[in-house]
Amino acid sequence: MWRTGYSDRIVKYNTLKTVKTFHVSWLIAWLSIGVIVGTVSSLYISGYAGLEWLVVSVCLAFISLINKKYLAILMALFAGVFLGLWRGNNQLALQNEYAYFYNKNVVVVGRVAEDPSYNTEGDLRMRLTDVKIQNQSISGVLWVSTSRKRDLKRSDIVKVKGQLSKGFGNIPATLFRARVVSIDRADYSDVGRDTRDWFANDIKKAVREPEASLGNGFLLGQKTALPEKLNNDLRLLGLTHIIVASGYNLTILIRFARKLFEKISRFTAVATSVGLIYGFLQITGNSPSMARASLIAIISLGAWYFGRKIHPFILLPFSAAITILINPSYAWGDIGWLLSFTAFVGVIIFSPLVHAYYWGDSKPGNIRQVFIETMSAQLLTLPIIAFVFGQYSPLAILANVLILPFLPVDMALTTLAGFGAVIFSGISTIIGWPAEILTGYIVVVVDRMAQWPLASAEIVFNITTVIVSYLLIFVVIIYMWRRTGYQFKNYNIIE
């Protein structure tokens, strides 16, 4: 009797002990949440730039990973907050050096970070990194616009003159209507850009315009060569996301490579996929969305290789925290970064719930998977787009439905056309016919829909509408999860 009671107490103690112990991955997730909170808070809280706060953060994180009890969650959270505050305060201190030059005429030298673009008024816009103002190096990104059309490319070293103004969002300073003094383009300064441009020119030998430029936008994220009307129509219909390098394009490539090369071995599939990630980054540039997508793809590939599962609620904050630590300004108002992560929530959370709710355990086909994932991303980003940009076309959903299922096939055919022009130049136009026909369909859809009266209508959200929209989406997610009992840890973005 006594021994039975004693045994029961031992079992109860061991059960409580098990309940109170957390897996290290969940502690990392809470630490990551703390990093996000701390980095955002660094805009309003100062005094944490000292090295001692980094030491405090490391010590708290180390203790939490050893303890793994309920208190460990709190320690991991505060470790992340202190780390985020330390990183954010130090980055802000560097960027505050711009303030000395506000409202002054300055000479700026910098490297073009991304492909320049043109607004509806024809002004060229670019972001500069490695900035020097009056020969003084300053951290952060400088936003520059000029009214003159110039032959500017990513990685060019440009010298501009103008009046420096206070920036916006995560941009510390701007130069409006600056004058371009000189452009320096060194040989082999950006091999990825040169390779992209070379391959894009070969695609144009196999496919006629405007289909060639649109195909280059799908495949390579090269949008500067698009005809003005087509570019405006895509913007009107909310389709500009299909002509920029994004995590979606990268995911399509990784899934294809994994399925193709895993027939040889898992190592070959992972090695090839990592090589594709690196090459794609070199070609498209390291934008916020590509940084997020590349990190998540590499983590997911590692988990797949070792037969592990990573819960989305761990993967999401961890990838966000890593990208923020690399560049804290992402958390201070970078719309591209915010939209990228919101879209990813749609893909990794909402999309599998839709599949489970309507099709149960049956594995979705490629077309259905692409369609549901893309529409989930569109739904999750719609409130932010409508609020930040002040408009969202009522035809955007329909336009995406008519175009997005064909995007993976179009990318494959465009790639085939490009290689066909390189290897079989004499018959390149024949090899390029399939890509031209399919891309031509997309051009016709965009052109016809842009002429509909409803295309010019706008859906505008205020902050209240945004909050209500995401509350409704959250309720729908909870409802579908309760009805399906879906196990999120079984989902892998690369499968």
C-alpha positions in Angstrom: 0.0 0.0 0.0 2.7 2.4 1.0 4.9 1.3 -1.9 1.9 1.8 -4.3 1.3 5.3 -3.0 5.1 6.1 -3.3 5.1 4.8 -6.9 2.1 6.9 -7.7 3.9 10.0 -6.4 7.0 9.1 -8.4 5.0 8.8 -11.6 3.1 12.1 -10.8 6.5 13.9 -10.2 8.0 12.5 -13.4 4.9 13.6 -15.3 5.1 17.1 -14.0 8.8 17.2 -14.7 8.1 16.2 -18.3 5.4 18.8 -18.7 7.6 21.6 -17.4 10.5 20.8 -19.8 10.6 22.4 -23.2 12.4 21.3 -26.3 15.3 23.5 -27.3 13.6 24.4 -30.6 10.7 26.1 -28.8 13.2 28.1 -26.6 14.9 29.3 -29.8 11.5 30.3 -31.1 10.8 32.4 -28.0 14.3 33.9 -28.2 13.6 34.8 -31.8 10.3 36.5 -30.8 12.3 38.5 -28.3 14.7 39.6 -30.9 11.9 40.9 -33.1 10.3 42.8 -30.2 13.6 44.2 -29.1 14.6 45.4 -32.5 11.3 47.1 -33.1 11.5 48.7 -29.6 15.0 50.0 -30.3 13.3 52.8 -32.3 11.8 54.1 -29.0 14.2 52.7 -26.3 17.8 53.8 -26.2 20.7 53.1 -23.9 21.3 49.4 -24.8 24.2 49.9 -27.2 26.9 48.8 -24.7 28.6 45.5 -25.0 27.4 44.5 -21.6 23.9 44.0 -22.9 25.2 41.6 -25.5 26.9 39.6 -22.7 23.6 39.7 -20.6 21.7 38.4 -23.6 24.2 35.5 -24.2 24.1 34.5 -20.5 20.3 34.5 -20.3 20.1 32.5 -23.6 22.7 29.9 -22.3 20.9 29.5 -18.9 17.5 29.0 -20.6 18.9 26.4 -23.0 20.3 24.4 -20.1 17.3 24.9 -17.8 14.5 24.1 -20.3 11.8 24.7 -17.6 8.9 27.2 -17.6 11.2 30.0 -16.4 13.5 29.2 -19.3 10.8 30.7 -21.7 10.9 34.0 -19.9 14.8 34.0 -19.9 14.9 33.2 -23.6 12.4 35.9 -24.3 14.4 38.6 -22.4 17.6 37.3 -23.9 16.1 38.0 -27.4 14.8 41.4 -26.3 18.2 42.6 -25.0 19.9 41.2 -28.2 17.4 43.1 -30.4 17.8 46.3 -28.4 21.6 46.0 -28.6 21.6 45.4 -32.3 19.0 48.0 -33.1 20.6 50.8 -31.0 24.0 50.2 -32.6 22.5 50.3 -36.1 20.6 53.5 -35.3 23.7 55.1 -34.0 25.4 54.5 -37.3 22.5 55.8 -39.3 22.0 58.9 -37.2 25.2 60.3 -38.9 22.9 61.2 -41.8 21.2 63.9 -39.6 24.2 66.2 -39.8 23.7 66.5 -43.6 19.9 67.0 -43.7 18.8 70.0 -45.8 22.4 70.5 -47.2 23.6 70.1 -50.8 25.9 67.2 -50.8 27.9 64.9 -53.1 27.1 61.3 -52.6 29.0 58.2 -53.8 27.4 54.8 -53.4 26.8 51.4 -54.9 23.4 50.6 -56.6 21.9 47.9 -54.3 19.1 46.7 -56.6 17.9 47.1 -60.1 16.7 50.7 -60.6 13.1 51.3 -61.4 10.9 54.0 -62.9 7.8 55.5 -61.4 4.7 56.5 -63.4 6.2 60.0 -64.0 9.3 58.5 -65.5 11.6 59.3 -62.6 14.4 56.8 -62.1 14.6 55.5 -58.5 17.4 53.5 -56.8 18.8 52.5 -53.5 22.5 53.1 -52.7 24.6 51.2 -50.2 28.3 51.6 -49.2 27.4 55.3 -49.0 29.9 58.1 -48.8 28.7 61.7 -48.2 31.4 64.3 -48.6 33.9 61.4 -48.5 32.6 60.2 -45.1 31.4 56.6 -45.0 27.9 56.2 -43.5 25.9 53.0 -42.8 22.4 52.4 -44.1 20.6 52.7 -47.4 20.1 56.0 -49.2 17.1 56.4 -51.5 17.8 58.5 -54.7 15.6 59.6 -57.5 16.5 61.5 -60.7 14.4 62.8 -63.5 16.8 61.9 -66.2 17.0 58.4 -67.7 20.4 56.9 -67.3 21.9 53.5 -68.1 22.2 52.3 -64.5 22.5 48.7 -63.3 22.8 46.9 -60.0 26.3 47.2 -58.5 27.2 50.3 -60.4 29.2 52.9 -58.5 27.4 56.2 -58.9 28.1 59.8 -57.9 25.1 62.1 -57.4 24.5 65.7 -56.2 21.5 67.1 -54.5 19.9 68.2 -51.3 19.7 65.5 -48.6 16.4 65.1 -46.9 15.1 63.0 -43.9 14.1 59.5 -45.0 11.0 57.5 -44.6 10.2 54.1 -43.1 13.5 52.2 -42.8 15.3 54.6 -45.1 17.3 57.1 -43.1 17.8 59.7 -45.9 16.7 60.6 -49.4 17.9 62.6 -52.4 15.0 63.7 -54.6 15.6 64.8 -58.2 19.4 64.4 -57.7 21.8 65.0 -60.6 23.9 62.0 -61.7 27.5 63.2 -62.0 29.2 59.9 -63.0 28.6 56.2 -63.3 31.4 53.6 -62.8 30.8 50.1 -64.0 33.9 47.9 -63.4 34.3 44.6 -65.3 33.2 41.5 -63.3 31.9 43.7 -60.5 28.6 41.7 -60.5 29.0 38.4 -62.3 25.5 37.3 -61.3 24.0 40.5 -62.9 26.1 40.0 -66.1 25.1 36.4 -66.4 21.4 37.3 -66.0 21.6 40.0 -68.6 23.5 37.7 -71.0 20.8 34.9 -70.6 18.0 37.5 -70.9 19.4 38.6 -74.2 19.5 35.0 -75.4 15.9 34.6 -74.4 15.0 37.6 -76.6 16.6 35.9 -79.6 14.2 33.0 -79.2 11.0 34.8 -78.0 9.6 38.0 -79.5 8.6 41.1 -77.5 6.8 41.8 -75.3 6.6 38.1 -74.3 10.4 38.0 -74.0 10.6 40.8 -71.4 7.7 39.4 -69.5 9.3 35.9 -69.4 12.6 37.5 -68.2 10.6 39.1 -65.4 9.0 35.8 -64.4 12.3 33.9 -64.5 15.0 36.4 -63.6 13.2 39.2 -61.9 14.3 41.6 -64.6 11.5 44.2 -64.9 13.2 47.3 -66.2 12.9 46.2 -69.8 9.1 45.8 -69.7 7.1 48.0 -72.1 5.6 50.9 -70.2 2.0 49.9 -71.0 2.4 46.3 -69.9 4.2 47.5 -66.7 1.3 49.8 -65.9 -1.3 47.2 -66.6 0.4 44.7 -64.3 0.6 47.4 -61.6 -3.1 48.2 -62.1 -4.2 44.5 -61.8 -2.0 43.9 -58.7 0.3 41.5 -60.6 3.7 43.2 -60.1 4.7 40.5 -57.7 5.0 38.0 -60.6 7.8 40.0 -62.3 10.1 40.5 -59.3 12.4 37.9 -57.9 10.7 36.4 -54.9 10.7 33.4 -52.6 7.9 31.9 -54.8 10.2 31.7 -57.8 13.0 30.2 -55.6 10.6 27.7 -54.1 9.5 26.5 -57.6 13.2 25.9 -58.5 14.0 24.1 -55.3 11.0 21.8 -55.5 11.9 20.9 -59.0 15.6 20.2 -58.2 14.8 18.2 -55.1 12.3 15.9 -56.9 14.7 15.5 -59.9 17.9 14.8 -58.1 16.6 12.8 -55.1 16.4 9.9 -57.5 20.2 9.9 -57.4 20.6 10.6 -53.7 19.5 12.9 -50.9 22.9 14.5 -50.8 22.8 15.3 -54.5 19.4 16.8 -54.2 20.5 19.0 -51.3 23.8 20.0 -52.9 22.1 20.9 -56.2 19.4 22.9 -54.4 21.9 24.9 -52.3 23.8 25.6 -55.5 20.6 26.9 -57.1 19.9 29.1 -54.1 23.4 30.6 -54.3 23.1 31.1 -58.0 19.6 32.6 -57.8 20.8 35.1 -55.1 23.7 36.1 -57.3 21.4 36.7 -60.3 18.5 38.4 -58.6 20.3 40.2 -55.7 19.9 39.9 -52.0 16.5 41.6 -51.5 14.6 41.3 -48.2 12.2 38.7 -49.7 15.1 36.7 -51.2 17.1 36.8 -47.9 14.0 35.3 -46.1 13.3 32.8 -48.8 16.9 31.6 -49.0 17.3 31.1 -45.3 14.0 29.2 -45.0 14.9 27.0 -48.0 18.3 26.1 -46.6 16.8 25.3 -43.2 14.0 23.2 -44.8 16.5 21.3 -47.0 18.6 20.5 -43.9 15.5 19.2 -42.1 14.5 17.1 -45.1 18.0 15.7 -45.5 18.1 14.5 -41.9 14.5 13.3 -41.8 13.5 16.0 -39.3 10.4 18.2 -39.0 10.4 21.9 -38.2 7.2 23.4 -36.8 6.2 26.5 -38.8 5.7 28.4 -35.5 9.4 27.8 -34.9 10.6 28.4 -38.4 8.7 31.7 -38.8 10.1 33.7 -35.9 13.6 32.1 -36.2 14.0 33.1 -39.9 12.6 36.6 -39.1 15.0 37.1 -36.2 18.0 36.0 -38.3 17.2 38.4 -41.1 16.5 41.3 -38.7 19.8 40.7 -36.9 21.6 40.9 -40.3 19.7 44.1 -41.2 17.7 45.6 -38.3 16.0 48.1 -40.7 13.8 45.3 -42.0 11.9 45.6 -38.8 11.6 49.4 -39.0 9.2 49.6 -41.9 10.6 47.6 -44.8 7.4 46.8 -46.7 9.0 44.3 -48.9 10.2 42.3 -45.9 6.8 42.6 -44.2 4.9 41.5 -47.3 7.4 38.6 -47.8 6.8 37.2 -44.3 3.0 37.8 -44.4 2.9 35.9 -47.7 5.0 33.1 -46.2 2.4 32.9 -43.3 -0.2 32.4 -46.0 1.8 29.6 -47.7 2.9 27.7 -44.6 -0.1 28.2 -42.4 -3.2 29.0 -44.4 -2.5 27.0 -47.5 -2.1 23.6 -45.8 -5.2 24.2 -43.8 -7.2 24.8 -46.9 -5.9 21.6 -48.4 -6.7 19.6 -45.2 -10.2 21.2 -45.0 -11.3 20.4 -48.5 -9.2 17.4 -49.6 -8.2 15.8 -46.3 -5.0 13.7 -46.4 -4.8 13.4 -50.2 -1.6 14.9 -51.5 -2.3 17.9 -53.8 -1.2 18.0 -57.4 1.4 20.5 -58.5 -1.1 22.9 -60.2 -3.5 22.8 -57.2 -0.7 23.3 -54.8 0.7 26.3 -56.6 -2.7 27.8 -57.0 -3.8 27.4 -53.3 -0.4 28.6 -52.0 -0.4 31.6 -54.2 -3.9 32.6 -53.4 -3.3 32.1 -49.7 -0.3 34.5 -50.0 -2.5 37.0 -51.8 -5.2 36.9 -49.2 -2.7 37.4 -46.3 -1.0 40.4 -48.0 -4.1 42.1 -49.3 -4.9 44.2 -46.2 -1.3 45.5 -46.0 -1.1 46.3 -49.7 -4.5 48.1 -49.7 -3.5 50.1 -46.6 0.2 51.0 -47.5 -0.3 51.7 -51.2 -3.8 53.1 -50.9 -5.2 50.8 -53.5 -6.0 47.2 -54.5 -7.7 46.3 -57.7 -11.0 44.4 -57.3 -9.8 42.2 -60.3 -6.5 41.2 -58.6 -7.8 37.9 -57.3 -9.3 37.0 -60.7 -6.2 38.0 -62.6 -4.0 35.9 -60.3 -6.4 32.9 -60.8 -6.1 33.2 -64.6 -2.3 33.5 -64.6 -0.5 32.0 -61.6 -1.3 28.3 -62.3 0.7 28.7 -65.6 3.7 30.5 -64.1 5.8 27.4 -63.2 5.3 26.0 -66.8 6.1 29.4 -68.3 9.3 29.6 -66.3 10.4 26.2 -67.5 9.6 27.0 -71.1 11.4 30.3 -70.9 14.5 28.6 -69.5 14.3 26.1 -72.4 14.1 28.9 -74.9 17.1 30.6 -73.4 19.3 27.5 -73.5 17.9 26.7 -77.0 19.2 30.1 -78.2 22.6 29.3 -76.7 23.0 25.8 -78.0 20.9 25.8 -81.2 20.9 29.4 -82.3 19.7 28.5 -85.8 16.4 27.1 -84.6 16.1 29.2 -81.5 12.7 30.7 -82.6 11.2 27.3 -83.0 12.4 26.2 -79.5 11.0 29.5 -78.2 7.5 29.0 -79.6 6.0 27.2 -76.6 7.2 30.0 -74.2 6.0 32.7 -76.6 2.6 31.1 -76.9 2.0 30.7 -73.2 3.5 34.1 -72.3 1.4 35.6 -75.1 -1.7 34.2 -73.3 -0.7 36.0 -70.2 -0.1 39.2 -72.1 -3.5 39.0 -73.7 -5.2 38.4 -70.3 -3.4 41.4 -68.7 -4.2 43.6 -71.7 -7.9 42.7 -71.8 -8.6 42.8 -68.1 -6.8 46.2 -67.8 -9.4 47.6 -70.1 -12.3 46.6 -68.0 -13.9 49.5 -66.1 -13.6 47.6 -62.8 -9.9 47.5 -63.2 -9.5 51.2 -62.4 -11.6 50.9 -59.2 -9.8 50.8 -55.9 -10.2 48.9 -52.6 -8.8 51.2 -49.9 -8.2 50.0 -46.3 -7.8 52.1 -43.2 -6.0 50.8 -40.1 -9.3 49.6 -38.6 -10.1 47.6 -41.7 -6.7 46.0 -41.6 -7.1 45.0 -38.0 -10.6 43.6 -38.5 -9.4 41.7 -41.7 -6.6 39.9 -39.8 -8.8 39.1 -36.9 -11.3 37.5 -39.3 -8.4 35.6 -41.0 -7.2 34.4 -37.6 -10.7 33.2 -36.7 -10.9 31.3 -40.0 -7.5 29.7 -39.4 -8.5 28.6 -35.9 -11.8 27.2 -37.2 -10.2 25.1 -40.0 -7.4 23.9 -37.6 -10.0 22.7 -35.1 -12.1 21.0 -37.7 -9.2 19.3 -39.5 -6.7 18.7 -36.6 -3.9 19.4 -39.0 -0.4 18.7 -37.8 1.7 21.7 -39.0 5.0 20.0 -38.2 4.3 17.7 -41.2 4.5 20.6 -43.7 7.8 21.3 -45.4 8.0 24.3 -47.9 10.3 22.4 -50.3 8.1 19.3 -50.6 
